[in-house]
């Protein structure tokens, strides 16, 4: 009877498989944590963009009514609080300095309501002053 030599197959040991699974698990956990952070940052960015749009709209409204009628005030638009102040630049009324403060809420779990405040500055040219 003739016997054939047993060929040894190369394979991974149980320890190598366990180490690979632990490394893979750690990588997946890190990826999920960073994707949560990126998602939150995108949401904050969209709310900041909305706040900047509201501030720009307020400045355009002040430009449209003219320098004589422009006055300081407050308003709430889409849950975003805006405060603006209007002051003359220098001693003449050739321009008005406008400061707009916009406060908007952030979506934070388990921390209640957290808000962020952004300040914008612009000027109104008064051609007939």
Backbone as a printed PyTorch tensor [residue, N CA C, xyz], in Angstrom:
tensor([[[  0.8120,  -1.1630,   0.0000],
         [  0.0000,   0.0000,   0.0000],
         [  0.8700,   1.2460,   0.0000]],

        [[  0.4910,   2.0730,  -0.8370],
         [  1.2760,   3.2830,  -1.0070],
         [  0.5860,   4.4270,  -0.3000]],

        [[  1.3170,   5.1750,   0.4700],
         [  0.7400,   6.3320,   1.1540],
         [  1.2570,   7.6060,   0.5160]],

        [[  0.3780,   8.5010,   0.4080],
         [  0.7810,   9.7980,  -0.1510],
         [  1.1620,  10.7200,   0.9950]],

        [[  2.1400,  11.5260,   0.7630],
         [  2.5550,  12.4380,   1.8340],
         [  1.4340,  13.4370,   2.1400]],

        [[  1.2770,  13.7270,   3.4030],
         [  0.2530,  14.6870,   3.8250],
         [  0.7800,  16.0800,   3.5370]],

        [[ -0.0060,  16.8310,   2.8040],
         [  0.4180,  18.2090,   2.5270],
         [ -0.1240,  19.1120,   3.6290]],

        [[  0.7290,  19.9240,   4.1000],
         [  0.3340,  20.8320,   5.1640],
         [ -0.2110,  22.1110,   4.5590]],

        [[ -1.4360,  22.4280,   4.9610],
         [ -2.0410,  23.6720,   4.4720],
         [ -1.7320,  24.7660,   5.4740]],

        [[ -1.4420,  25.9220,   4.9350],
         [ -1.1850,  27.0510,   5.8100],
         [ -2.5210,  27.6790,   6.1520]],

        [[ -2.6980,  28.0430,   7.4100],
         [ -3.9500,  28.6330,   7.8580],
         [ -3.6530,  29.6150,   8.9870]],

        [[ -4.6600,  30.3890,   9.3370],
         [ -4.5330,  31.3330,  10.4490],
         [ -4.8060,  30.6010,  11.7500]],

        [[ -4.0810,  31.0050,  12.7620],
         [ -4.3420,  30.4180,  14.0710],
         [ -5.4970,  31.1670,  14.7250]],

        [[ -6.0400,  30.6050,  15.7470],
         [ -7.1610,  31.2060,  16.4580],
         [ -6.7620,  32.5490,  17.0680]],

        [[ -5.5510,  32.6570,  17.5560],
         [ -5.0680,  33.9100,  18.1520],
         [ -5.0030,  35.0060,  17.0930]],

        [[ -4.5170,  34.6790,  15.9140],
         [ -4.4370,  35.6640,  14.8390],
         [ -5.8270,  36.1490,  14.4250]],

        [[ -6.7780,  35.2690,  14.3560],
         [ -8.1460,  35.6470,  13.9970],
         [ -8.7420,  36.5510,  15.0670]],

        [[ -8.5170,  36.2260,  16.3480],
         [ -9.0450,  37.0550,  17.4310],
         [ -8.4260,  38.4480,  17.4310]],

        [[ -7.1290,  38.5410,  17.2010],
         [ -6.4660,  39.8500,  17.1300],
         [ -7.0230,  40.6580,  15.9630]],

        [[ -7.2310,  40.0400,  14.8380],
         [ -7.7870,  40.7330,  13.6820],
         [ -9.2000,  41.2280,  13.9640]],

        [[-10.0100,  40.4210,  14.6460],
         [-11.3710,  40.8470,  14.9800],
         [-11.3840,  42.0150,  15.9630]],

        [[-10.4770,  42.0040,  16.9360],
         [-10.3940,  43.1150,  17.8920],
         [ -9.9860,  44.4000,  17.1710]],

        [[ -9.0090,  44.3230,  16.2930],
         [ -8.5880,  45.5010,  15.5310],
         [ -9.7030,  46.0080,  14.6210]],

        [[-10.4080,  45.1130,  13.9770],
         [-11.5190,  45.5020,  13.1220],
         [-12.6210,  46.1670,  13.9370]],

        [[-12.9310,  45.6050,  15.1050],
         [-13.9440,  46.2050,  15.9750],
         [-13.5630,  47.5980,  16.4360]],

        [[-12.2970,  47.7860,  16.8060],
         [-11.8370,  49.1140,  17.2350],
         [-11.9220,  50.1050,  16.0850]],

        [[-11.5940,  49.6800,  14.8960],
         [-11.6940,  50.5600,  13.7270],
         [-13.1240,  50.9610,  13.4300]],

        [[-14.0410,  50.0250,  13.5210],
         [-15.4520,  50.3240,  13.2620],
         [-16.0050,  51.2610,  14.3330]],

        [[-15.6330,  51.0700,  15.5950],
         [-16.0700,  51.9750,  16.6610],
         [-15.5380,  53.3900,  16.4340]],

        [[-14.2900,  53.5080,  16.0510],
         [-13.7110,  54.8240,  15.7570],
         [-14.3970,  55.5020,  14.5930]],

        [[-14.7220,  54.7370,  13.5770],
         [-15.4120,  55.2840,  12.4100],
         [-16.8110,  55.7620,  12.7680]],

        [[-17.5230,  55.0050,  13.5790],
         [-18.8740,  55.4220,  13.9520],
         [-18.8460,  56.6560,  14.8420]],

        [[-17.8670,  56.7590,  15.7240],
         [-17.7510,  57.9450,  16.5840],
         [-17.4310,  59.1810,  15.7590]],

        [[-16.5520,  59.0650,  14.7910],
         [-16.2090,  60.2250,  13.9700],
         [-17.3560,  60.5990,  13.0390]],

        [[-18.1280,  59.6410,  12.5790],
         [-19.2630,  59.9860,  11.7130],
         [-20.3400,  60.7240,  12.5010]],

        [[-20.5080,  60.4040,  13.7850],
         [-21.4400,  61.1430,  14.6340],
         [-20.9810,  62.5820,  14.7910]],

        [[-19.7020,  62.7850,  15.0090],
         [-19.1560,  64.1280,  15.1470],
         [-19.3170,  64.9190,  13.8570]],

        [[-19.0400,  64.3040,  12.7410],
         [-19.1920,  64.9850,  11.4500],
         [-20.6500,  65.3490,  11.2060]],

        [[-21.5590,  64.4720,  11.5380],
         [-22.9810,  64.7570,  11.3780],
         [-23.4000,  65.9490,  12.2290]],

        [[-22.9270,  65.9990,  13.4700],
         [-23.2440,  67.1340,  14.3470],
         [-22.6640,  68.4280,  13.7930]],

        [[-21.4460,  68.3790,  13.2690],
         [-20.8150,  69.5780,  12.7200],
         [-21.5520,  70.0770,  11.4770]],

        [[-22.0540,  69.1720,  10.6700],
         [-22.8300,  69.5710,   9.4950],
         [-24.1180,  70.2510,   9.9270]],

        [[-24.7780,  69.7180,  10.9600],
         [-25.9960,  70.3480,  11.4740],
         [-25.7290,  71.7340,  12.0300]],

        [[-24.6260,  71.8840,  12.7830],
         [-24.2640,  73.2010,  13.3150],
         [-23.9540,  74.1740,  12.1860]],

        [[-23.3080,  73.6970,  11.1530],
         [-22.9950,  74.5460,  10.0090],
         [-24.2380,  75.0160,   9.2820]],

        [[-25.2270,  74.1570,   9.1670],
         [-26.4570,  74.5690,   8.4900],
         [-27.2120,  75.6020,   9.3160]],

        [[-27.1800,  75.4700,  10.6500],
         [-27.8260,  76.4740,  11.4930],
         [-27.0710,  77.7980,  11.4490]],

        [[-25.7440,  77.7650,  11.3920],
         [-24.9610,  78.9880,  11.2470],
         [-25.2570,  79.6470,   9.9060]],

        [[-25.3940,  78.8550,   8.8790],
         [-25.7300,  79.3920,   7.5630],
         [-27.0920,  80.0800,   7.5780]],

        [[-28.0590,  79.4780,   8.2510],
         [-29.3830,  80.0970,   8.3730],
         [-29.2840,  81.4060,   9.1540]],

        [[-28.4940,  81.4300,  10.2310],
         [-28.3180,  82.6570,  11.0130],
         [-27.6750,  83.7590,  10.1710]],

        [[-26.6780,  83.4090,   9.3690],
         [-26.0360,  84.3940,   8.4960],
         [-27.0020,  84.9030,   7.4330]],

        [[-27.8580,  84.0360,   6.9250],
         [-28.8600,  84.4440,   5.9430],
         [-29.8500,  85.4210,   6.5640]],

        [[-30.2600,  85.1560,   7.8010],
         [-31.1920,  86.0520,   8.4850],
         [-30.5360,  87.4090,   8.7410]],

        [[-29.2590,  87.4250,   9.1550],
         [-28.5390,  88.6800,   9.3790],
         [-28.3880,  89.4690,   8.0800]],

        [[-28.0970,  88.7700,   6.9970],
         [-27.9820,  89.4380,   5.6990],
         [-29.3210,  90.0290,   5.2780]],

        [[-30.3940,  89.2850,   5.5130],
         [-31.7320,  89.7920,   5.1930],
         [-32.0760,  91.0300,   5.9980]],

        [[-31.6770,  91.0430,   7.2730],
         [-31.9420,  92.2170,   8.1150],
         [-31.1760,  93.4280,   7.6010]],

        [[-29.9350,  93.2510,   7.2140],
         [-29.1520,  94.3600,   6.6720],
         [-29.7740,  94.8770,   5.3780]],

        [[-30.2500,  93.9770,   4.5390],
         [-30.9070,  94.3950,   3.2950],
         [-32.2130,  95.1420,   3.5780]],

        [[-32.9540,  94.7140,   4.6040],
         [-34.1820,  95.4350,   4.9730],
         [-33.8510,  96.8400,   5.4500]],

        [[-32.7840,  96.9830,   6.2260],
         [-32.3840,  98.3070,   6.6960],
         [-31.9320,  99.1850,   5.5330]],

        [[-31.2590,  98.5970,   4.5580],
         [-30.8570,  99.3520,   3.3640],
         [-32.0780,  99.8120,   2.5750]],

        [[-33.0780,  98.9390,   2.5080],
         [-34.2720,  99.2580,   1.7120],
         [-35.0880, 100.3960,   2.3230]],

        [[-35.1380, 100.4950,   3.6470],
         [-35.9600, 101.5510,   4.2460],
         [-35.2410, 102.8850,   4.2930]],

        [[-33.9390, 102.8820,   4.0920],
         [-33.1940, 104.1360,   4.0410],
         [-32.6310, 104.5360,   5.3870]],

        [[-31.6770, 105.4320,   5.3460],
         [-30.9600, 105.8410,   6.5550],
         [-31.8490, 106.6150,   7.5220]],

        [[-32.7690, 107.3990,   7.0270],
         [-33.6080, 108.2170,   7.9050],
         [-34.5210, 107.3540,   8.7680]],

        [[-34.9490, 106.2230,   8.2520],
         [-35.8730, 105.3540,   8.9870],
         [-35.1880, 104.2080,   9.7120]],

        [[-33.9090, 104.0010,   9.4780],
         [-33.1980, 102.8720,  10.0940],
         [-33.0740, 103.0960,  11.5910]],

        [[-33.4600, 102.0890,  12.3600],
         [-33.4080, 102.1820,  13.8220],
         [-33.0230, 100.8250,  14.3980]],

        [[-32.5520, 100.8410,  15.6320],
         [-32.1930,  99.6110,  16.3260],
         [-33.4510,  98.8230,  16.6610]],

        [[-33.2940,  97.5140,  16.8790],
         [-34.4520,  96.7090,  17.2230],
         [-34.1050,  95.2590,  17.4650]],

        [[-35.1480,  94.4710,  17.6950],
         [-35.0030,  93.0320,  17.9000],
         [-36.1140,  92.3100,  17.1440]],

        [[-35.8860,  91.0520,  16.8560],
         [-36.8990,  90.2200,  16.1990],
         [-36.5250,  88.7610,  16.4040]],

        [[-37.5060,  87.8820,  16.2270],
         [-37.2770,  86.4390,  16.2430],
         [-37.7820,  85.8960,  14.9210]],

        [[-36.9010,  85.2500,  14.1810],
         [-37.2350,  84.6900,  12.8760],
         [-36.8560,  83.2210,  12.8660]],

        [[-37.8430,  82.3490,  12.6750],
         [-37.6170,  80.9010,  12.5980],
         [-36.8650,  80.3760,  13.8140]],

        [[-37.1830,  80.9150,  14.9950],
         [-36.5500,  80.4750,  16.2240],
         [-35.1780,  81.0690,  16.4620]],

        [[-34.7610,  81.9950,  15.6240],
         [-33.4550,  82.6280,  15.7480],
         [-33.6690,  84.0730,  16.1760]],

        [[-33.0640,  84.4300,  17.2990],
         [-33.2220,  85.7760,  17.8440],
         [-32.1870,  86.7050,  17.2180]],

        [[-32.6480,  87.8560,  16.7510],
         [-31.7310,  88.8310,  16.1800],
         [-31.8830,  90.1660,  16.9080]],

        [[-30.7620,  90.8100,  17.1430],
         [-30.7200,  92.1540,  17.7170],
         [-29.8070,  92.9810,  16.8360]],

        [[-30.2210,  94.1850,  16.5190],
         [-29.3850,  95.0360,  15.6950],
         [-29.3720,  96.4440,  16.2650]],

        [[-28.2510,  97.1140,  16.0530],
         [-28.1140,  98.5040,  16.4670],
         [-27.5830,  99.3050,  15.2910]],

        [[-28.0690, 100.5250,  15.1960],
         [-27.7010, 101.4180,  14.1000],
         [-27.1350, 102.6880,  14.7230]],

        [[-25.9430, 103.0980,  14.2880],
         [-25.3100, 104.3110,  14.8090],
         [-24.6080, 105.0430,  13.6710]],

        [[-24.6010, 106.3670,  13.7050],
         [-23.9040, 107.1200,  12.6500],
         [-22.3980, 106.8990,  12.7160]],

        [[-21.7710, 106.9340,  11.5590],
         [-20.3210, 106.8160,  11.4690],
         [-19.7540, 108.2310,  11.4720]],

        [[-18.9570, 108.5350,  12.4500],
         [-18.3710, 109.8800,  12.5420],
         [-19.4150, 110.9180,  12.9160]],

        [[-19.1190, 112.1560,  12.5830],
         [-20.0260, 113.2480,  12.9460],
         [-21.0860, 113.5140,  11.8850]],

        [[-20.8750, 113.0360,  10.6850],
         [-21.8640, 113.2670,   9.6260],
         [-22.7820, 112.0580,   9.4930]],

        [[-23.8530, 112.2210,   8.7690],
         [-24.7780, 111.1120,   8.5250],
         [-24.5660, 110.5200,   7.1350]],

        [[-23.3020, 110.4890,   6.6860],
         [-23.0060, 109.9450,   5.3640],
         [-23.1020, 108.4190,   5.3530]],

        [[-23.0020, 107.8060,   6.5330],
         [-23.0830, 106.3480,   6.6240],
         [-23.5470, 105.9650,   8.0240]],

        [[-24.1520, 104.8100,   8.1120],
         [-24.5820, 104.2530,   9.3890],
         [-23.8580, 102.9380,   9.6110]],

        [[-23.3880, 102.7420,  10.8280],
         [-22.7310, 101.5030,  11.2190],
         [-23.8040, 100.5830,  11.8040]],

        [[-23.9040,  99.3530,  11.2930],
         [-24.9270,  98.4090,  11.7330],
         [-24.2390,  97.2020,  12.3600]],

        [[-24.6350,  96.8880,  13.6020],
         [-24.1600,  95.6880,  14.3030],
         [-25.3640,  94.7610,  14.4700]],

        [[-25.2380,  93.5320,  13.9910],
         [-26.3150,  92.5470,  14.0890],
         [-25.8000,  91.3670,  14.9050]],

        [[-26.5370,  91.0130,  15.9610],
         [-26.2080,  89.8680,  16.7990],
         [-27.3080,  88.8300,  16.6190]],

        [[-26.9250,  87.6300,  16.2410],
         [-27.8760,  86.5570,  15.9740],
         [-27.5860,  85.4160,  16.9430]],

        [[-28.6100,  84.9890,  17.6930],
         [-28.4750,  83.8710,  18.6300],
         [-29.3660,  82.7350,  18.1510]],

        [[-28.7720,  81.5560,  17.9620],
         [-29.5230,  80.4160,  17.4470],
         [-29.2580,  79.1840,  18.3070]],

        [[-30.2610,  78.3080,  18.4290],
         [-30.0940,  77.1100,  19.2630],
         [-29.3130,  76.0170,  18.5330]],

        [[-28.5710,  75.2510,  19.3180],
         [-27.8870,  74.0680,  18.7960],
         [-28.6290,  72.8360,  19.2790]],

        [[-28.5560,  71.7690,  18.5400],
         [-29.1840,  70.5120,  18.9470],
         [-28.1620,  69.6730,  19.6810]],

        [[-28.2910,  69.6340,  21.0000],
         [-27.3690,  68.8700,  21.8290],
         [-28.1820,  67.9050,  22.6720]],

        [[-27.8290,  66.6350,  22.6200],
         [-28.5280,  65.6400,  23.4370],
         [-28.0470,  65.7050,  24.8710]],

        [[-28.9590,  65.4860,  25.7910],
         [-28.6720,  65.3470,  27.2150],
         [-28.1120,  66.6110,  27.8570]],

        [[-28.1100,  67.7310,  27.1860],
         [-27.5470,  68.9400,  27.7860],
         [-28.5560,  70.0740,  27.8100]],

        [[-29.7920,  69.8070,  27.4700],
         [-30.7780,  70.8740,  27.4170],
         [-30.5700,  71.7370,  26.1790]],

        [[-30.9580,  72.9820,  26.2900],
         [-30.8360,  73.8960,  25.1610],
         [-29.5240,  74.6620,  25.2640]],

        [[-28.7220,  74.5640,  24.2500],
         [-27.4710,  75.3010,  24.1510],
         [-27.5900,  76.2140,  22.9460]],

        [[-27.1790,  77.4550,  23.0950],
         [-27.2780,  78.3770,  21.9680],
         [-25.9090,  78.9720,  21.6620]],

        [[-25.7940,  79.4620,  20.4600],
         [-24.5600,  80.0860,  20.0000],
         [-24.9010,  81.4710,  19.4770]],

        [[-24.0250,  82.4180,  19.6990],
         [-24.2380,  83.7920,  19.2470],
         [-23.1710,  84.1710,  18.2360]],

        [[-23.6130,  84.7460,  17.1290],
         [-22.7060,  85.2470,  16.0970],
         [-22.9640,  86.7340,  15.9130]],

        [[-21.9170,  87.4860,  15.6770],
         [-22.0400,  88.9220,  15.4640],
         [-21.6200,  89.2610,  14.0430]],

        [[-22.4090,  90.1280,  13.4270],
         [-22.1390,  90.5740,  12.0750],
         [-22.1040,  92.0960,  12.0800]],

        [[-21.3330,  92.6710,  11.1950],
         [-21.2200,  94.1230,  11.1220],
         [-21.3110,  94.5470,   9.6730]],

        [[-22.0160,  95.6420,   9.4530],
         [-22.1600,  96.1740,   8.1070],
         [-22.3190,  97.6820,   8.1630]],

        [[-22.4420,  98.2880,   7.0120],
         [-22.6050,  99.7400,   6.9380],
         [-23.6790, 100.0640,   5.9090]],

        [[-24.4000, 101.1480,   6.1860],
         [-25.3790, 101.6610,   5.2430],
         [-24.8700, 102.9810,   4.7060]],

        [[-24.7650, 103.0920,   3.4120],
         [-24.3370, 104.3400,   2.7920],
         [-25.5600, 105.2380,   2.6590]],

        [[-25.4340, 106.4690,   3.0990],
         [-26.5430, 107.4480,   3.0430],
         [-26.1780, 108.5190,   2.0200]],

        [[-26.5730, 108.3510,   0.7650],
         [-26.1260, 109.2850,  -0.2800],
         [-26.7060, 110.6890,  -0.1540]],

        [[-27.8630, 110.8510,   0.4720],
         [-28.5060, 112.1520,   0.5250],
         [-28.4170, 112.7820,   1.9050]],

        [[-27.3690, 112.4650,   2.6530],
         [-27.2460, 112.9980,   4.0130],
         [-26.6630, 114.3890,   3.9930]]])
